[in-house]
Amino acid sequence: MRLLKIHGVGDVRLDDYARPAAGPKDVVVAMKAVGICGSDLSYIKIGGMPAEPGGTTALGHEGAGEVIEVGAEVSGIAVGQKVIVNPMMTPSNIGSGGPEGAFTEELLVREARLGSSILPIPPGISYEVAALCEPLAVAMHGVNRAEVKAGNKVVVFGCGPIGLGMVLWLVDRGITDVVALDLAPERRARAMALGALAALDPAACDVRAELMRLHGEARSFNRHGPATDAYIDAAGAPNIVSDVVMMAKFHARLVITAAYMKPIEFPAGRMLTSEMTITAAVGYPTEMPEVIAAMPRLNAKLESLISHRLGFDDMMEGLRIAATPGSAKVMIAMGV
């Protein structure tokens, strides 16, 4: 077998791999589909998150497959079952610093628990759509942290897979005034197809003026700005936080889901006149079951989030494509 691993800054390889034997509390999943995440690309840029002797990092945490081995002490999970792996609920934090990564033919899930680290795929859902569960759960958690409801006006910065997932969940909750921003026309088109009110190129327009046109105006002390209720940052551009603070209305909310690798400055003084809230969202503490329950209803829309499909033999090309601005979710079919 093979396992995708980082060996240093910019050095990622498909290594030969011998899977450890499963213990009585473990299961083994034959991986069928695994998505490439922006976190994978970030780990490669910084040289990984070494947790093994030799300083390598196993990659892959957005996966679905078929159970092929079940430990004697595991209950409720059966060989042949089609499942999604929740990496956050595994003791080795699969694909984010532990010895296991989902970019392999057979994944060892240690201390497997049904409903926690192992979740059944609903009937009629493909492995590819099932593998979207992890990024869709990240997106849902960001929307949950925004505390928005139908009738609110929301802006999403960034239309990569997470941002597109946020647009999907916002629209699904009856929020019609969703404005998405991204530099890539392909990603803006995808946001519109998911139901966004507008999709703007922030480099080609006055974002504040456009939001005032689309969301209306609101007064905050002696200044006017967009009547936007919540902003969600899934892009991570260094100007976003300061721009939002400068235009936010009274009691607006900003949720940061992007990973900032360097400190940023923002005009905290302006927050005194808006009493806005800045918070963050990471991972998906409780969201995966809700995402899975919605999959049959949203199956067609979820399929549209996949922009590229490649086999495991073309893994390196998949990583290259995932780093381009025109891609959405790049999905790897394992064993191909």
Backbone torsions as a table, in degrees:
resi	resn	phi	psi	omega
1	MET	NA	173.5	179.3
2	ARG	-129.8	158.2	177.9
3	LEU	-144.3	129.9	178.5
4	LEU	-77.3	124.5	-176.1
5	LYS	-139.3	148.0	173.9
6	ILE	-93.3	132.5	179.4
7	HIS	-110.5	-8.9	-178.6
8	GLY	172.2	-176.8	-178.9
9	VAL	-60.5	118.3	179.0
10	GLY	71.9	7.0	-175.5
11	ASP	-112.0	98.2	-179.6
12	VAL	-123.1	137.1	-173.5
13	ARG	-140.7	153.4	168.3
14	LEU	-90.5	101.5	-176.8
15	ASP	-91.0	152.2	167.7
16	ASP	-62.3	145.1	-171.1
17	TYR	-145.4	133.0	172.5
18	ALA	-112.7	110.4	-177.4
19	ARG	-64.0	135.3	174.4
20	PRO	-62.5	151.6	177.8
21	ALA	-66.4	142.8	178.1
22	ALA	-76.0	138.1	176.3
23	GLY	-90.3	-178.2	-177.0
24	PRO	-65.8	-20.7	-179.7
25	LYS	-102.6	5.7	-172.7
26	ASP	-106.9	161.9	168.3
27	VAL	-129.7	160.2	175.2
28	VAL	-118.8	132.1	-179.2
29	VAL	-116.4	124.0	171.3
30	ALA	-76.3	110.4	-174.6
31	MET	-70.5	136.2	-179.5
32	LYS	-111.9	-37.2	179.3
33	ALA	-148.6	135.2	179.2
34	VAL	-139.1	130.0	179.6
35	GLY	-89.6	148.7	173.7
36	ILE	-87.2	126.5	-177.4
37	CYS	-104.2	153.2	174.0
38	GLY	-59.6	-29.0	176.8
39	SER	-64.3	-37.6	177.1
40	ASP	-58.0	-45.2	-179.7
41	LEU	-65.4	-38.2	177.8
42	SER	-65.9	-41.7	178.2
43	TYR	-60.4	-39.3	179.8
44	ILE	-64.7	-40.5	-178.8
45	LYS	-62.7	-36.4	-176.2
46	ILE	-96.9	1.0	177.1
47	GLY	91.4	11.4	174.6
48	GLY	94.4	-175.6	177.5
49	MET	-123.8	77.9	-171.0
50	PRO	-55.8	126.5	176.0
51	ALA	-137.4	-2.6	179.4
52	GLU	-113.5	157.2	170.6
53	PRO	-57.4	133.4	-176.7
54	GLY	99.7	-10.4	172.7
55	GLY	72.3	29.0	177.5
56	THR	-98.2	160.1	178.7
57	THR	-128.4	124.1	175.5
58	ALA	-79.1	138.7	-175.1
59	LEU	-111.8	158.4	175.1
60	GLY	110.4	116.7	179.5
61	HIS	-141.9	6.5	179.5
62	GLU	-113.8	78.1	-168.8
63	GLY	-131.1	154.4	174.3
64	ALA	-141.7	149.8	-179.2
65	GLY	-171.7	-161.5	-176.6
66	GLU	-117.7	132.3	178.9
67	VAL	-68.9	126.9	179.8
68	ILE	-118.6	-8.6	178.5
69	GLU	-154.4	137.4	-177.9
70	VAL	-132.0	127.4	178.4
71	GLY	-66.5	155.0	-174.3
72	ALA	-63.4	-25.6	-177.2
73	GLU	-97.3	4.2	-179.3
74	VAL	-88.9	132.7	-179.8
75	SER	-114.9	146.0	173.7
76	GLY	83.2	-3.9	-179.7
77	ILE	-116.1	134.6	-174.3
78	ALA	-126.8	150.3	173.2
79	VAL	-58.8	135.9	-178.9
80	GLY	94.4	-9.8	-179.5
81	GLN	-71.9	137.6	176.8
82	LYS	-90.1	124.7	-169.4
83	VAL	-139.7	160.1	169.8
84	ILE	-107.0	138.9	177.3
85	VAL	-98.8	125.9	174.9
86	ASN	-95.2	101.0	-173.2
87	PRO	-67.4	-27.3	-179.4
88	MET	-68.0	-20.9	-178.3
89	MET	-99.6	12.7	176.8
90	THR	-101.8	144.0	-178.1
91	PRO	-64.3	-22.9	-179.4
92	SER	-97.3	5.0	178.0
93	ASN	48.2	64.0	-171.2
94	ILE	-48.8	127.5	175.2
95	GLY	80.1	1.9	-177.8
96	SER	-136.3	44.3	173.8
97	GLY	123.8	-15.3	179.0
98	GLY	-90.7	-178.5	-176.6
99	PRO	-74.1	-21.1	-178.7
100	GLU	-100.0	145.9	172.5
101	GLY	-139.4	150.0	-174.2
102	ALA	-77.8	-13.2	176.7
103	PHE	-81.2	71.6	178.6
104	THR	-157.3	162.6	-178.6
105	GLU	-70.7	-38.1	-179.7
106	GLU	-131.2	122.5	-175.8
107	LEU	-105.6	125.5	173.3
108	LEU	-83.4	120.9	175.4
109	VAL	-107.8	108.1	-176.0
110	ARG	-77.7	143.6	177.4
111	GLU	50.0	50.8	-174.5
112	ALA	-66.9	138.7	178.6
113	ARG	-136.4	127.4	177.5
114	LEU	-65.2	133.1	-179.5
115	GLY	86.0	-5.0	179.1
116	SER	-121.8	-78.8	178.0
117	SER	-87.2	-20.9	179.1
118	ILE	-123.0	123.0	-176.2
119	LEU	-127.0	128.3	-179.1
120	PRO	-65.6	143.5	175.3
121	ILE	-82.9	131.7	179.0
122	PRO	-62.6	150.8	176.4
123	PRO	-56.8	140.3	176.9
124	GLY	84.1	-1.8	179.7
125	ILE	-98.4	128.8	-178.6
126	SER	-72.4	161.3	175.6
127	TYR	-60.7	-36.3	-179.0
128	GLU	-63.7	-47.4	178.0
129	VAL	-65.1	-39.9	178.3
130	ALA	-59.5	-37.6	-179.8
131	ALA	-68.6	-13.4	175.6
132	LEU	-77.5	-7.6	-174.1
133	CYS	-57.2	-43.1	-176.1
134	GLU	-63.0	-54.3	178.5
135	PRO	-65.7	-31.7	176.9
136	LEU	-67.1	-32.6	176.9
137	ALA	-70.3	-37.9	174.3
138	VAL	-59.2	-45.9	-179.6
139	ALA	-63.1	-42.8	179.7
140	MET	-63.6	-39.3	179.4
141	HIS	-63.6	-39.1	176.4
142	GLY	-61.8	-41.8	177.0
143	VAL	-65.9	-40.8	177.9
144	ASN	-60.5	-40.0	-179.6
145	ARG	-69.0	-21.2	177.9
146	ALA	-75.4	-17.9	176.4
147	GLU	55.0	47.6	-177.8
148	VAL	-104.3	162.8	179.5
149	LYS	-145.6	171.3	179.1
150	ALA	-53.6	135.0	-177.5
151	GLY	100.2	-18.2	176.7
152	ASN	-76.6	160.0	177.5
153	LYS	-112.2	127.0	-170.5
154	VAL	-133.0	143.9	175.1
155	VAL	-117.2	135.1	174.8
156	VAL	-116.9	118.3	175.2
157	PHE	-90.0	119.4	178.1
158	GLY	99.4	122.5	-179.2
159	CYS	-118.2	39.5	166.3
160	GLY	-74.1	-170.2	-177.8
161	PRO	-55.6	-39.3	-179.7
162	ILE	-70.1	-46.9	179.0
163	GLY	-61.7	-41.0	177.2
164	LEU	-64.1	-39.1	175.5
165	GLY	-60.8	-37.1	178.0
166	MET	-65.7	-42.5	176.4
167	VAL	-58.5	-44.9	-179.6
168	LEU	-58.6	-49.3	-177.4
169	TRP	-68.3	-37.6	178.4
170	LEU	-61.9	-47.4	179.2
171	VAL	-64.2	-38.8	-179.3
172	ASP	-64.4	-25.5	178.8
173	ARG	-90.0	9.4	176.0
174	GLY	86.3	14.9	177.5
175	ILE	-90.2	107.0	-173.5
176	THR	-89.6	-22.5	-176.9
177	ASP	-96.0	63.9	178.1
178	VAL	-101.7	123.3	175.7
179	VAL	-112.2	126.7	179.9
180	ALA	-108.5	147.1	177.9
181	LEU	-129.0	133.3	176.4
182	ASP	-163.2	151.0	179.3
183	LEU	-76.2	-25.8	-173.1
184	ALA	-89.3	123.7	180.0
185	PRO	-61.9	-32.8	179.6
186	GLU	-64.1	-40.9	-179.4
187	ARG	-71.7	-36.7	176.3
188	ARG	-62.9	-39.6	178.3
189	ALA	-62.6	-39.3	178.3
190	ARG	-64.9	-39.0	178.0
191	ALA	-63.1	-41.0	178.0
192	MET	-64.6	-40.8	179.6
193	ALA	-63.5	-27.4	178.8
194	LEU	-82.7	-7.3	175.0
195	GLY	114.1	11.3	177.4
196	ALA	-63.6	145.7	175.8
197	LEU	-65.8	-38.7	179.6
198	ALA	-156.3	155.9	175.6
199	ALA	-134.2	116.0	-170.9
200	LEU	-109.7	148.6	170.1
201	ASP	-92.6	108.8	-175.0
202	PRO	-65.0	-18.3	178.7
203	ALA	-85.3	-7.9	-173.8
204	ALA	-120.4	9.6	-179.7
205	CYS	-151.2	165.8	171.8
206	ASP	-85.6	101.2	-172.3
207	VAL	-59.1	-44.0	-179.4
208	ARG	-60.0	-46.2	-179.3
209	ALA	-64.9	-40.7	-179.9
210	GLU	-66.5	-39.0	178.7
211	LEU	-68.6	-34.7	175.5
212	MET	-66.0	-35.0	177.1
213	ARG	-69.0	-42.4	-174.6
214	LEU	-83.0	-38.5	-175.7
215	HIS	-103.8	-5.8	-175.8
216	GLY	85.7	178.2	-177.3
217	GLU	-109.1	149.3	175.9
218	ALA	-136.3	146.2	-179.1
219	ARG	-98.0	137.4	174.6
220	SER	-135.7	103.5	-171.0
221	PHE	57.4	-120.8	-174.9
222	ASN	-103.1	26.0	179.8
223	ARG	-135.8	159.1	178.4
224	HIS	-112.2	149.7	176.0
225	GLY	-158.2	-175.9	179.3
226	PRO	-64.7	148.6	177.2
227	ALA	-86.2	29.4	180.0
228	THR	-69.9	132.3	-179.0
229	ASP	-85.1	-36.2	-176.2
230	ALA	-147.2	144.9	175.8
231	TYR	-121.4	136.9	176.9
232	ILE	-123.4	123.1	-177.2
233	ASP	-97.9	100.8	175.1
234	ALA	-110.9	18.6	-176.8
235	ALA	-110.3	-47.3	178.4
236	GLY	85.6	15.2	175.4
237	ALA	-69.6	138.7	-171.5
238	PRO	-64.6	-16.5	-178.8
239	ASN	-90.2	-12.1	-170.1
240	ILE	-62.5	-49.6	-175.9
241	VAL	-60.5	-45.6	-179.3
242	SER	-66.4	-39.6	179.1
243	ASP	-62.6	-42.7	-180.0
244	VAL	-65.4	-45.0	179.8
245	VAL	-57.9	-40.1	-177.5
246	MET	-69.2	-26.9	-176.7
247	MET	-110.8	-4.6	-174.0
248	ALA	-64.7	140.8	176.5
249	LYS	-81.6	177.6	179.6
250	PHE	-59.9	125.2	178.0
251	HIS	63.8	25.7	171.1
252	ALA	-68.0	165.6	-175.4
253	ARG	-131.7	136.5	175.2
254	LEU	-120.9	126.9	176.2
255	VAL	-111.8	123.4	178.3
256	ILE	-98.7	115.8	175.2
257	THR	-112.1	-15.3	178.4
258	ALA	-73.7	152.7	179.3
259	ALA	-92.1	113.5	176.5
260	TYR	-93.5	118.8	-177.7
261	MET	-86.6	-15.7	-179.5
262	LYS	-129.5	154.5	177.2
263	PRO	-62.3	149.4	176.2
264	ILE	-126.1	157.0	176.2
265	GLU	-105.8	147.3	173.5
266	PHE	-149.9	155.6	-174.6
267	PRO	-79.2	82.0	-176.1
268	ALA	-60.4	-29.9	-179.7
269	GLY	-60.4	-34.8	-179.6
270	ARG	-65.3	-24.5	180.0
271	MET	-65.2	-20.6	179.9
272	LEU	-63.3	-30.8	-177.8
273	THR	-91.8	-9.4	178.8
274	SER	-112.7	-20.1	-174.6
275	GLU	48.9	37.0	-179.8
276	MET	-72.4	162.2	178.8
277	THR	-111.8	132.4	172.3
278	ILE	-116.1	123.9	179.7
279	THR	-138.0	-176.1	-176.9
280	ALA	-138.0	164.7	177.0
281	ALA	-142.5	133.2	178.2
282	VAL	-140.7	135.6	176.3
283	GLY	70.1	-148.6	-172.5
284	TYR	-159.2	76.1	-174.8
285	PRO	-56.8	-36.3	-174.5
286	THR	-135.9	1.1	-164.6
287	GLU	-84.2	-22.1	-172.5
288	MET	-56.0	-45.9	179.3
289	PRO	-59.1	-37.7	178.5
290	GLU	-67.0	-38.8	176.5
291	VAL	-61.2	-47.1	-178.5
292	ILE	-62.0	-40.3	179.7
293	ALA	-63.2	-29.5	-178.3
294	ALA	-84.9	-12.9	-173.6
295	MET	-58.5	-46.7	179.4
296	PRO	-59.7	-37.1	-178.6
297	ARG	-72.4	-32.2	-173.9
298	LEU	-110.9	17.3	-171.1
299	ASN	-51.6	-47.3	-177.2
300	ALA	-64.2	-42.4	178.8
301	LYS	-65.4	-38.0	-179.7
302	LEU	-66.6	-39.5	175.9
303	GLU	-56.4	-36.5	-175.9
304	SER	-69.1	-15.3	179.1
305	LEU	-75.6	-16.5	-178.7
306	ILE	-86.9	115.7	-178.2
307	SER	-96.0	-27.6	-176.6
308	HIS	-141.9	143.1	176.9
309	ARG	-128.1	124.5	179.7
310	LEU	-136.1	160.4	175.0
311	GLY	-86.3	166.9	-178.2
312	PHE	-61.8	-31.9	177.9
313	ASP	-63.2	-23.7	-179.6
314	ASP	-103.0	28.1	-176.6
315	MET	-56.2	-43.3	-177.0
316	MET	-66.3	-37.1	175.2
317	GLU	-66.1	-37.0	176.6
318	GLY	-61.2	-41.4	176.7
319	LEU	-62.7	-38.9	178.4
320	ARG	-64.0	-45.4	-178.7
321	ILE	-64.6	-41.1	-178.0
322	ALA	-62.1	-23.1	179.9
323	ALA	-86.5	-2.9	-179.8
324	THR	-90.5	147.9	-175.3
325	PRO	-68.8	-18.6	-178.1
326	GLY	-84.4	-5.9	-177.3
327	SER	-86.0	155.3	167.9
328	ALA	-110.6	-116.5	178.1
329	LYS	-88.7	125.0	174.4
330	VAL	-96.0	120.1	-174.3
331	MET	-110.3	132.7	179.6
332	ILE	-105.0	122.8	174.9
333	ALA	-87.3	114.6	-175.4
334	MET	-74.6	148.0	-179.2
335	GLY	78.3	9.8	-179.7
336	VAL	-116.2	NA	NA
